[in-house]
Amino acid sequence: MKINFVKRIKLIYMIYNYFQKDKLIHNEAYFKKIGLKKRYFSSLSSLDFKDINPDLLKPKKVLNDVDKTDFYKNLDDTTKAHIREFDDLGYAILPNFLEAAQADAINTEIDLLLNNGQLAFNEVDKVMFAIDKSEQMRKIATEPKLLEFLSSLCGFDLKLFQSINFINGSQQPTHSDSVHMTTFPLGGLLGLWVALEDIEAEQGALHYYPGSHKLPYFLNSDYGNEGNRFFLGNKGYGEYEKMLARKVQEYGLDKKVFSAKKGDALIWHANLFHGGEPHTNKTKTRKSMVFHYFNPHGICYHEVTQRPALLNSY
């Protein structure tokens, strides 16, 4: 399915960006550093960085190794073993990341915020940026020991970018977050998904492909959706999903489904292929939340819409 012509006009997005200066102006210092002739409101895509050395924005290294962080030291031996496999597998499971009472409290708060109109679902049944309203979520996502641990796991500093809450399964086909929340240098992103109730496959559980993070970053150019100076590409997002499904077959990737207990968490690498299983049992919900963290020392943008990411301060 092709994109509506009007939605392809870059100037429309640039005008919107122009009025978001406080959330975008930081990029101009990075543009200057790498020799990219762009303004804060300009469109961005991987083609802009094609011939630029990523070492010019080499991530700031953290001081501690992951096994020296307080968060890691408090994990059980089995979980520590999962963490040590993160580089090879692209994900790690944290059982009991939250206590059941914490998960229940977040569910209660989200329901209240939805009922009083402070939060709302978007067109695809997601609640975006609940951390703007939920003090409990914000406290969990920005806890200093957790941030130190996640940053050490990546090898560079991380900053909270956004949250997404789900009441039902997303049922989103397999994808890499790096086509939605793209970075230069590539890989400057980490996801942390948390089950807010017990979740099985029939509820639309999360699925993922171990080791897929080591594959190339598949972006607009990989499915002929680059566009040009004035227009976005004319291929719908469904074409990306089809392309990635072909890659799964081509590389013979094995899918795993995360049957999670309330409070369990899954951490994933920026390029790990993942998605949501079909939500076949409509009598059950799939309450969960995900936090995305960015490398604040790089450039963040959305490859599909070629828009710079609006960064908030948390």
HUWO-V114899 format. One record per residue. N is the residue number from 0. PHI is phi in whole degrees, 0 to 359 (999 if undefined). OMEGA is omega as a letter, one per 40 degrees, with the letter a starting at -180 (NA if undefined). BURIAL is # if it has 16 or more other C-alpha atoms within 10 Angstrom, else .. Layout:
N/PHI/OMEGA/BURIAL  N/PHI/OMEGA/BURIAL
This chain:
0/999/a/.  1/275/a/.  2/281/i/.  3/307/a/.  4/305/a/.  5/298/a/.  6/290/i/.  7/269/a/#  8/282/a/.  9/295/a/#  10/301/i/#  11/299/a/.  12/290/i/#  13/294/i/#  14/295/i/.  15/299/a/.  16/300/a/#  17/304/a/.  18/269/i/.  19/244/a/.  20/304/a/.  21/296/a/.  22/261/a/#  23/231/a/#  24/299/i/#  25/302/a/#  26/294/a/#  27/296/i/#  28/295/i/.  29/289/i/#  30/302/a/#  31/296/a/.  32/296/a/.  33/259/i/.  34/76/i/.  35/263/a/.  36/275/a/.  37/223/i/.  38/256/a/#  39/300/a/#  40/267/a/#  41/291/i/#  42/288/a/#  43/222/i/#  44/210/a/#  45/300/i/#  46/297/i/.  47/296/a/.  48/253/a/.  49/306/a/.  50/250/a/.  51/255/a/.  52/291/a/.  53/296/i/.  54/295/i/.  55/295/i/.  56/238/a/#  57/301/a/.  58/303/i/#  59/291/a/.  60/284/i/.  61/274/a/#  62/280/a/.  63/262/i/.  64/286/a/.  65/301/a/#  66/285/i/.  67/260/a/.  68/280/a/#  69/298/a/.  70/299/a/#  71/296/a/#  72/299/a/.  73/271/i/.  74/276/i/.  75/284/a/.  76/297/i/.  77/296/i/.  78/293/i/.  79/301/i/#  80/296/i/.  81/299/a/.  82/299/a/#  83/293/i/.  84/265/a/.  85/303/a/#  86/298/a/.  87/278/a/.  88/263/a/#  89/86/i/#  90/206/i/#  91/207/i/#  92/259/i/#  93/244/i/#  94/296/i/#  95/55/i/.  96/301/i/#  97/244/i/#  98/287/a/.  99/304/a/.  100/296/i/.  101/293/i/#  102/297/i/#  103/298/a/#  104/296/i/.  105/293/i/#  106/301/i/#  107/296/a/.  108/294/i/#  109/296/i/#  110/301/a/.  111/296/a/.  112/293/i/#  113/289/a/.  114/292/a/.  115/266/i/.  116/83/i/.  117/283/i/.  118/231/i/#  119/208/i/#  120/284/i/.  121/274/a/.  122/289/a/.  123/243/i/.  124/65/i/.  125/241/i/#  126/252/a/#  127/269/i/#  128/56/i/#  129/297/i/#  130/298/i/#  131/292/a/.  132/246/a/.  133/265/i/#  134/294/a/.  135/296/i/.  136/295/a/#  137/297/i/#  138/296/i/.  139/293/a/.  140/291/a/#  141/250/i/#  142/301/a/.  143/306/a/.  144/293/i/.  145/293/i/#  146/298/i/#  147/297/i/#  148/297/a/#  149/296/i/#  150/295/i/#  151/293/i/#  152/297/a/#  153/275/a/#  154/93/i/#  155/209/a/#  156/298/i/#  157/233/i/#  158/225/i/#  159/299/i/#  160/256/a/#  161/200/i/#  162/229/i/#  163/225/i/#  164/248/i/#  165/234/i/#  166/262/i/#  167/243/a/#  168/294/a/#  169/291/a/#  170/55/a/#  171/287/i/#  172/301/a/#  173/306/a/#  174/204/i/#  175/246/i/#  176/300/a/#  177/288/i/#  178/268/i/#  179/262/a/#  180/239/a/#  181/267/a/#  182/226/i/#  183/233/e/#  184/295/i/#  185/298/i/#  186/93/a/#  187/274/a/#  188/211/i/#  189/216/i/#  190/249/i/#  191/226/a/#  192/257/a/#  193/230/i/#  194/281/i/#  195/257/i/#  196/197/i/#  197/296/a/#  198/226/i/#  199/244/a/#  200/304/a/#  201/294/i/#  202/267/a/#  203/86/a/#  204/301/i/#  205/290/i/#  206/239/a/#  207/203/a/#  208/239/a/#  209/305/i/#  210/84/a/#  211/293/i/#  212/294/a/#  213/277/i/.  214/284/i/.  215/300/i/.  216/279/a/#  217/271/a/#  218/235/a/#  219/307/a/#  220/294/a/.  221/280/i/.  222/227/i/#  223/62/a/.  224/237/a/#  225/290/a/#  226/75/i/#  227/216/a/.  228/299/a/.  229/251/a/.  230/228/i/#  231/289/i/#  232/297/a/#  233/261/i/#  234/263/i/#  235/288/a/.  236/298/i/.  237/301/i/.  238/291/i/.  239/296/a/#  240/299/i/#  241/295/i/.  242/298/a/.  243/291/i/#  244/299/i/.  245/294/i/.  246/294/i/.  247/302/i/#  248/290/a/.  249/300/a/.  250/267/i/.  251/61/a/.  252/284/i/.  253/259/a/.  254/272/i/.  255/240/i/.  256/248/a/#  257/270/i/#  258/276/a/#  259/255/i/#  260/267/i/#  261/307/i/#  262/96/i/#  263/290/a/#  264/227/i/#  265/231/i/#  266/258/i/#  267/222/i/#  268/291/a/#  269/307/a/#  270/250/i/#  271/292/i/#  272/287/i/#  273/203/i/#  274/183/a/#  275/241/i/#  276/291/i/#  277/301/i/#  278/270/a/#  279/274/a/.  280/261/a/.  281/285/i/.  282/279/a/.  283/242/i/#  284/270/i/#  285/224/a/#  286/286/a/#  287/198/i/#  288/213/i/#  289/226/i/#  290/248/i/#  291/246/a/#  292/242/i/#  293/248/i/#  294/282/a/#  295/286/a/#  296/261/i/#  297/233/a/#  298/255/a/#  299/245/a/#  300/204/a/#  301/248/a/#  302/302/a/#  303/295/a/#  304/266/i/#  305/56/i/#  306/248/i/#  307/296/a/#  308/285/i/#  309/278/a/#  310/265/i/#  311/263/i/.  312/255/i/.  313/238/NA/.
